[in-house]
Amino acid sequence: MAAFHAGGARLSVRREGIDVAAAPRLTTALRQWMEHDSGYPSNWMPEVIRMLPMSFDQERAVASLAGLFGIVALALAAVGLYGVTAYTLAQRTNEIGIRMALGADHGKVIDLVLRGAFKRVVAGLILGLPLALAPDA
């Protein structure tokens, strides 16, 4: 909620959700309102116009912080997937060596390793997406 004070007058604007694009529309509406009501001081409108974008600062900060946490979570997931894949590959080194010695194609061996990683990604998505998209209880 944004509140503006001038003299004895107070104007409060309540908005639902985050809508940064509403600032120009709100400024235009405030100017039209001021033109029809001459009881307010003429120097009040520039102050309102200056303060209006600042009323969205908290929403911008929260959105930026949420985006940063999302990037960190994605990086941690990628590092975790790499670690699990590397560990699995280290455990299967002998098996892969035997397959190569018996004439297995390089592409099929790489496909075998990547298929295991892909299965982990799909399992994570199947478990994670419903939880991430579930409405808050």
N, CA, C and O of each residue as an XYZ file, in Angstrom:
548
protein
N       0.848     -1.175      0.000
C       0.000      0.000      0.000
C       0.890      1.232      0.000
O       1.805      1.348      0.815
N       0.624      2.127     -0.894
C       1.372      3.374     -0.976
C       0.511      4.480     -0.384
O      -0.674      4.583     -0.698
N       1.101      5.301      0.465
C       0.373      6.408      1.080
C       1.138      7.697      0.812
O       2.364      7.729      0.923
N       0.421      8.753      0.459
C       1.016     10.038      0.163
C       0.320     11.078      1.026
O      -0.901     11.052      1.181
N       1.103     11.994      1.586
C       0.566     13.020      2.471
C       0.920     14.396      1.914
O       2.035     14.613      1.440
N      -0.020     15.309      1.974
C       0.229     16.698      1.590
C      -0.715     17.568      2.391
O      -1.935     17.449      2.282
N      -0.151     18.425      3.178
C      -0.983     19.280      4.014
C      -1.860     18.418      4.908
O      -1.348     17.560      5.628
N      -3.162     18.627      4.876
C      -4.076     17.816      5.658
C      -4.655     16.654      4.876
O      -5.479     15.904      5.401
N      -4.235     16.491      3.622
C      -4.806     15.453      2.776
C      -3.941     14.200      2.794
O      -2.720     14.258      2.941
N      -4.613     13.077      2.641
C      -3.904     11.797      2.567
C      -4.541     10.977      1.450
O      -5.764     10.861      1.362
N      -3.697     10.417      0.610
C      -4.165      9.561     -0.471
C      -3.478      8.217     -0.318
O      -2.251      8.136     -0.279
N      -4.275      7.167     -0.233
C      -3.727      5.818     -0.103
C      -4.141      5.011     -1.318
O      -5.279      5.096     -1.779
N      -3.193      4.219     -1.836
C      -3.457      3.369     -2.982
C      -3.123      1.948     -2.573
O      -1.990      1.650     -2.194
N      -4.109      1.078     -2.652
C      -3.905     -0.329     -2.308
C      -3.900     -1.134     -3.601
O      -4.742     -0.936     -4.477
N      -2.942     -2.039     -3.701
C      -2.877     -2.881     -4.877
C      -2.661     -4.320     -4.444
O      -2.017     -4.581     -3.429
N      -3.197     -5.241     -5.210
C      -3.042     -6.672     -4.945
C      -1.939     -7.209     -5.841
O      -1.932     -6.940     -7.043
N      -1.029     -7.948     -5.286
C       0.044     -8.547     -6.077
C       1.104     -7.530     -6.457
O       1.056     -6.371     -6.046
N       2.057     -7.987     -7.247
C       3.158     -7.144     -7.687
C       2.892     -6.752     -9.134
O       2.819     -7.607    -10.017
N       2.750     -5.457     -9.366
C       2.500     -4.970    -10.716
C       3.282     -3.679    -10.903
O       2.736     -2.585    -10.760
N       4.571     -3.816    -11.224
C       5.437     -2.660    -11.397
C       4.983     -1.832    -12.588
O       5.196     -0.620    -12.617
N       4.365     -2.466    -13.561
C       3.900     -1.755    -14.746
C       2.751     -0.804    -14.422
O       2.402      0.038    -15.249
N       2.160     -0.922    -13.239
C       1.038     -0.067    -12.865
C       1.475      1.344    -12.491
O       0.631      2.239    -12.439
N       2.742      1.575    -12.232
C       3.213      2.886    -11.789
C       2.884      4.000    -12.787
O       2.371      5.036    -12.363
N       3.147      3.847    -14.077
C       2.783      4.935    -15.004
C       1.280      5.186    -15.080
O       0.841      6.333    -15.158
N       0.492      4.108    -15.057
C      -0.972      4.281    -15.097
C      -1.455      4.993    -13.840
O      -2.344      5.842    -13.905
N      -0.873      4.649    -12.705
C      -1.269      5.275    -11.447
C      -0.877      6.750    -11.438
O      -1.634      7.588    -10.949
N       0.288      7.070    -11.969
C       0.718      8.465    -12.049
C      -0.236      9.271    -12.915
O      -0.603     10.390    -12.559
N      -0.636      8.717    -14.037
C      -1.593      9.411    -14.916
C      -2.921      9.624    -14.198
O      -3.508     10.703    -14.286
N      -3.395      8.605    -13.491
C      -4.658      8.736    -12.749
C      -4.547      9.800    -11.664
O      -5.490     10.562    -11.449
N      -3.410      9.864    -10.981
C      -3.222     10.873     -9.939
C      -3.216     12.283    -10.528
O      -3.783     13.205     -9.941
N      -2.577     12.451    -11.688
C      -2.568     13.772    -12.332
C      -3.980     14.200    -12.715
O      -4.361     15.351    -12.503
N      -4.750     13.285    -13.272
C      -6.128     13.611    -13.652
C      -6.941     13.962    -12.408
O      -7.755     14.885    -12.441
N      -6.731     13.247    -11.332
C      -7.458     13.517    -10.087
C      -7.094     14.894     -9.553
O      -7.961     15.627     -9.076
N      -5.805     15.250     -9.632
C      -5.354     16.547     -9.122
C      -5.917     17.697     -9.964
O      -6.211     18.766     -9.428
N      -6.069     17.487    -11.275
C      -6.598     18.537    -12.129
C      -8.047     18.862    -11.781
O      -8.474     20.007    -11.931
N      -8.804     17.878    -11.322
C     -10.216     18.088    -11.010
C     -10.439     18.588     -9.593
O     -11.534     19.056     -9.280
N      -9.450     18.504     -8.738
C      -9.608     18.930     -7.347
C      -8.577     20.017     -7.067
O      -7.398     19.722     -6.872
N      -9.014     21.264     -7.047
C      -8.082     22.383     -6.868
C      -7.773     22.650     -5.401
O      -7.041     23.595     -5.106
N      -8.289     21.873     -4.488
C      -8.052     22.098     -3.066
C      -6.691     21.627     -2.580
O      -6.339     21.860     -1.424
N      -5.939     20.989     -3.414
C      -4.634     20.466     -3.005
C      -3.537     21.380     -3.528
O      -3.687     21.992     -4.585
N      -2.437     21.475     -2.794
C      -1.359     22.368     -3.229
C      -0.758     21.913     -4.561
O      -0.677     20.716     -4.839
N      -0.344     22.868     -5.368
C       0.179     22.555     -6.698
C       1.541     21.870     -6.638
O       1.923     21.177     -7.581
N       2.276     22.052     -5.545
C       3.600     21.433     -5.456
C       3.537     20.001     -4.920
O       4.577     19.374     -4.713
N       2.359     19.493     -4.699
C       2.211     18.143     -4.127
C       2.426     17.060     -5.173
O       2.986     16.007     -4.866
N       1.993     17.301     -6.389
C       2.053     16.269     -7.431
C       3.476     15.829     -7.759
O       3.699     14.624     -7.879
N       4.450     16.719     -7.913
C       5.819     16.243     -8.174
C       6.343     15.323     -7.073
O       7.083     14.378     -7.348
N       5.963     15.595     -5.842
C       6.386     14.724     -4.735
C       5.752     13.340     -4.862
O       6.407     12.327     -4.616
N       4.492     13.301     -5.242
C       3.809     12.020     -5.437
C       4.471     11.247     -6.573
O       4.709     10.046     -6.456
N       4.765     11.934     -7.666
C       5.393     11.279     -8.813
C       6.771     10.754     -8.431
O       7.171      9.686     -8.894
N       7.502     11.481     -7.599
C       8.823     11.031     -7.157
C       8.726      9.826     -6.232
O       9.567      8.929     -6.297
N       7.712      9.792     -5.373
C       7.587      8.716     -4.381
C       6.953      7.456     -4.947
O       7.183      6.372     -4.410
N       6.172      7.556     -6.000
C       5.443      6.403     -6.520
C       6.350      5.244     -6.927
O       6.086      4.117     -6.510
N       7.407      5.457     -7.722
C       8.266      4.313     -8.065
C       8.949      3.699     -6.839
O       9.235      2.502     -6.824
N       9.210      4.510     -5.817
C       9.859      3.981     -4.615
C       8.926      3.052     -3.849
O       9.392      2.233     -3.056
N       7.626      3.162     -4.068
C       6.695      2.299     -3.345
C       6.792      0.850     -3.820
O       6.276     -0.053     -3.162
N       7.446      0.625     -4.952
C       7.621     -0.726     -5.482
C       8.996     -1.305     -5.158
O       9.296     -2.424     -5.575
N       9.826     -0.588     -4.437
C      11.188     -1.047     -4.148
C      11.213     -2.360     -3.383
O      12.030     -3.230     -3.683
N      10.342     -2.517     -2.411
C      10.337     -3.743     -1.619
C       9.964     -4.951     -2.479
O      10.569     -6.014     -2.350
N       8.982     -4.792     -3.347
C       8.586     -5.886     -4.230
C       9.723     -6.271     -5.172
O       9.962     -7.453     -5.422
N      10.420     -5.263     -5.691
C      11.557     -5.542     -6.571
C      12.660     -6.279     -5.824
O      13.261     -7.210     -6.361
N      12.926     -5.870     -4.598
C      13.977     -6.521     -3.812
C      13.617     -7.976     -3.517
O      14.472     -8.857     -3.609
N      12.370     -8.230     -3.165
C      11.936     -9.605     -2.881
C      12.020    -10.460     -4.147
O      12.462    -11.608     -4.089
N      11.603     -9.913     -5.283
C      11.676    -10.661     -6.545
C      13.124    -10.954     -6.925
O      13.430    -12.055     -7.381
N      14.010     -9.990     -6.745
C      15.429    -10.207     -7.053
C      16.031    -11.266     -6.146
O      16.796    -12.117     -6.601
N      15.691    -11.218     -4.873
C      16.208    -12.205     -3.927
C      15.683    -13.602     -4.244
O      16.427    -14.578     -4.155
N      14.418    -13.703     -4.609
C      13.859    -15.005     -4.988
C      14.553    -15.540     -6.243
O      14.837    -16.734     -6.328
N      14.824    -14.678     -7.206
C      15.555    -15.093     -8.400
C      16.963    -15.561     -8.078
O      17.439    -16.542     -8.648
N      17.631    -14.865     -7.165
C      18.974    -15.267     -6.751
C      18.949    -16.632     -6.080
O      19.800    -17.477     -6.360
N      17.979    -16.857     -5.194
C      17.863    -18.166     -4.543
C      17.578    -19.261     -5.568
O      18.079    -20.377     -5.430
N      16.787    -18.961     -6.586
C      16.514    -19.932     -7.639
C      17.769    -20.303     -8.408
O      17.980    -21.472     -8.732
N      18.604    -19.311     -8.703
C      19.853    -19.581     -9.413
C      20.793    -20.423     -8.557
O      21.427    -21.352     -9.058
N      20.886    -20.104     -7.273
C      21.735    -20.887     -6.359
C      21.214    -22.325     -6.269
O      22.001    -23.271     -6.289
N      19.904    -22.490     -6.171
C      19.325    -23.842     -6.095
C      19.613    -24.630     -7.364
O      19.925    -25.819     -7.299
N      19.512    -23.982     -8.512
C      19.807    -24.650     -9.778
C      21.277    -25.059     -9.853
O      21.593    -26.152    -10.323
N      22.170    -24.195     -9.395
C      23.598    -24.529     -9.394
C      23.880    -25.698     -8.455
O      24.655    -26.592     -8.796
N      23.263    -25.699     -7.284
C      23.455    -26.810     -6.346
C      22.925    -28.115     -6.918
O      23.542    -29.166     -6.740
N      21.801    -28.059     -7.597
C      21.248    -29.269     -8.215
C      22.176    -29.788     -9.306
O      22.382    -30.996     -9.420
N      22.738    -28.888    -10.109
C      23.656    -29.307    -11.168
C      24.919    -29.937    -10.583
O      25.392    -30.958    -11.083
N      25.463    -29.338     -9.536
C      26.653    -29.892     -8.895
C      26.330    -31.256     -8.274
O      27.140    -32.180     -8.349
N      25.174    -31.378     -7.673
C      24.763    -32.657     -7.092
C      24.600    -33.742     -8.147
O      25.029    -34.879     -7.952
N      23.984    -33.388     -9.254
C      23.819    -34.361    -10.344
C      25.175    -34.781    -10.903
O      25.396    -35.956    -11.195
N      26.077    -33.818    -11.048
C      27.424    -34.148    -11.512
C      28.106    -35.102    -10.525
O      28.729    -36.080    -10.937
N      27.992    -34.823     -9.245
C      28.624    -35.674     -8.236
C      28.090    -37.092     -8.252
O      28.864    -38.048     -8.195
N      26.781    -37.239     -8.328
C      26.181    -38.575     -8.353
C      26.584    -39.319     -9.623
O      26.885    -40.511     -9.576
N      26.589    -38.622    -10.756
C      26.981    -39.257    -12.016
C      28.453    -39.666    -11.979
O      28.799    -40.757    -12.433
N      29.317    -38.814    -11.449
C      30.742    -39.144    -11.355
C      30.961    -40.340    -10.428
O      31.773    -41.215    -10.724
N      30.244    -40.377     -9.318
C      30.376    -41.498     -8.389
C      29.915    -42.803     -9.044
O      30.580    -43.832     -8.932
N      28.771    -42.748     -9.726
C      28.253    -43.938    -10.405
C      29.225    -44.402    -11.486
O      29.459    -45.601    -11.640
N      29.785    -43.467    -12.224
C      30.738    -43.807    -13.269
C      32.005    -44.429    -12.672
O      32.561    -45.370    -13.239
N      32.456    -43.907    -11.538
C      33.636    -44.479    -10.878
C      33.360    -45.905    -10.418
O      34.243    -46.760    -10.476
N      32.134    -46.163     -9.959
C      31.781    -47.512     -9.518
C      31.696    -48.484    -10.701
O      31.892    -49.688    -10.531
N      31.410    -47.973    -11.874
C      31.215    -48.835    -13.052
C      32.423    -48.837    -13.990
O      32.312    -49.286    -15.130
N      33.562    -48.348    -13.531
C      34.750    -48.265    -14.384
C      35.139    -49.631    -14.945
O      35.430    -49.755    -16.134
N      35.145    -50.651    -14.095
C      35.509    -51.992    -14.569
C      34.516    -52.496    -15.610
O      34.908    -53.056    -16.633
N      33.229    -52.293    -15.340
C      32.198    -52.735    -16.292
C      32.372    -52.043    -17.641
O      32.273    -52.679    -18.691
N      32.630    -50.747    -17.604
C      32.802    -49.996    -18.843
C      34.058    -50.469    -19.578
O      34.059    -50.578    -20.804
N      35.117    -50.748    -18.830
C      36.351    -51.267    -19.436
C      36.129    -52.603    -20.120
O      36.627    -52.833    -21.222
N      35.386    -53.482    -19.471
C      35.092    -54.795    -20.068
C      34.244    -54.627    -21.325
O      34.490    -55.288    -22.334
N      33.231    -53.730    -21.268
C      32.399    -53.485    -22.450
C      33.241    -52.981    -23.619
O      33.071    -53.422    -24.756
N      34.160    -52.045    -23.324
C      35.014    -51.500    -24.379
C      35.953    -52.580    -24.931
O      36.200    -52.636    -26.136
N      36.479    -53.447    -24.031
C      37.383    -54.513    -24.470
C      36.662    -55.524    -25.358
O      37.259    -56.104    -26.265
N      35.378    -55.726    -25.088
C      34.612    -56.680    -25.893
C      34.074    -56.061    -27.177
O      33.369    -56.716    -27.945
N      34.413    -54.785    -27.405
C      34.063    -54.168    -28.673
C      32.848    -53.253    -28.648
O      32.279    -52.964    -29.700
N      32.449    -52.803    -27.502
C      31.302    -51.892    -27.433
C      31.661    -50.559    -28.083
O      32.796    -50.092    -27.985
N      30.703    -49.970    -28.731
C      30.887    -48.688    -29.396
C      30.984    -47.578    -28.345
O      30.290    -47.622    -27.329
N      31.856    -46.571    -28.593
C      32.005    -45.451    -27.650
C      30.674    -44.742    -27.435
O      30.342    -44.355    -26.314
N      29.932    -44.578    -28.492
C      28.638    -43.891    -28.402
C      27.662    -44.627    -27.508
O      26.903    -44.002    -26.767
N      27.673    -45.951    -27.569
C      26.749    -46.731    -26.732
C      27.149    -46.660    -25.258
O      26.286    -46.655    -24.380
N      28.450    -46.606    -24.987
C      28.904    -46.493    -23.593
C      28.521    -45.117    -23.039
O      28.042    -45.012    -21.909
N      28.729    -44.081    -23.821
C      28.338    -42.728    -23.387
C      26.826    -42.659    -23.208
O      26.337    -42.042    -22.262
N      26.087    -43.291    -24.116
C      24.629    -43.346    -24.002
C      24.204    -44.041    -22.709
O      23.248    -43.619    -22.059
N      24.911    -45.099    -22.342
C      24.615    -45.827    -21.107
C      24.780    -44.924    -19.883
O      23.948    -44.934    -18.976
N      25.855    -44.150    -19.869
C      26.118    -43.255    -18.735
C      25.098    -42.121    -18.697
O      24.545    -41.812    -17.641
N      24.851    -41.506    -19.842
C      23.919    -40.366    -19.879
C      22.476    -40.792    -19.616
O      21.695    -40.020    -19.058
N      22.116    -42.010    -20.011
C      20.771    -42.496    -19.735
C      20.527    -42.574    -18.231
O      19.437    -42.249    -17.759
N      21.543    -43.005    -17.474
C      21.406    -43.055    -16.019
C      21.208    -41.664    -15.417
O      20.382    -41.477    -14.523
N      21.976    -40.689    -15.916
C      21.828    -39.313    -15.428
C      20.455    -38.761    -15.795
O      19.818    -38.081    -14.990
N      19.999    -39.056    -17.014
C      18.697    -38.569    -17.459
C      17.569    -39.156    -16.609
O      16.591    -38.471    -16.309
N      17.707    -40.411    -16.227
C      16.696    -41.037    -15.364
C      16.613    -40.315    -14.026
O      15.525    -40.134    -13.479
N      17.754    -39.906    -13.503
C      17.757    -39.162    -12.233
C      17.076    -37.800    -12.384
O      16.329    -37.369    -11.506
N      17.342    -37.139    -13.496
C      16.714    -35.838    -13.743
C      15.205    -35.992    -13.854
O      14.460    -35.202    -13.273
N      14.744    -36.997    -14.590
C      13.303    -37.222    -14.757
C      12.659    -37.567    -13.417
O      11.569    -37.086    -13.105
N      13.334    -38.401    -12.627
C      12.785    -38.741    -11.308
C      12.683    -37.503    -10.425
O      11.701    -37.334     -9.702
N      13.682    -36.645    -10.481
C      13.637    -35.401     -9.712
C      12.521    -34.485    -10.158
O      11.857    -33.859     -9.331
N      12.307    -34.403    -11.469
C      11.218    -33.565    -11.981
C       9.858    -34.119    -11.595
O       8.955    -33.368    -11.228
N       9.712    -35.454    -11.680
C       8.428    -36.065    -11.327
C       8.107    -35.829     -9.855
O       6.951    -35.592     -9.503
N       9.112    -35.892     -9.004
C       8.875    -35.669     -7.581
C       8.809    -34.183     -7.230
O       8.035    -33.785     -6.361
N       9.615    -33.367     -7.900
C       9.730    -31.966     -7.518
C       8.683    -31.034     -8.083
O       8.226    -30.132     -7.380
N       8.288    -31.220     -9.330
C       7.334    -30.286     -9.947
C       5.982    -30.238     -9.245
O       5.471    -29.143     -9.013
N       5.383    -31.367     -8.897
C       4.102    -31.264     -8.188
C       4.239    -30.541     -6.844
O       3.337    -29.810     -6.433
N       5.355    -30.746     -6.173
C       5.556    -30.069     -4.895
C       5.796    -28.566     -5.094
O       5.331    -27.744     -4.305
N       6.521    -28.224     -6.149
C       6.797    -26.823     -6.408
C       5.554    -26.065     -6.881
O       5.395    -24.884     -6.575
N       4.683    -26.733     -7.617
C       3.499    -26.078     -8.161
C       2.268    -26.200     -7.272
O       1.223    -25.622     -7.572
N       2.389    -26.950     -6.180
C       1.243    -27.127     -5.278
C       0.894    -25.787     -4.620
O       1.784    -25.029     -4.234
N      -0.396    -25.502     -4.496
C      -0.793    -24.264     -3.812
C      -0.401    -24.330     -2.348
O      -0.347    -25.401     -1.744
N      -0.130    -23.164     -1.796
C       0.241    -23.101     -0.379
C      -0.926    -23.579      0.484
O      -2.079    -23.203      0.273
N      -0.595    -24.402      1.442
C      -1.640    -24.922      2.328
C      -1.722    -24.117      3.602
O      -2.547    -24.412      4.466
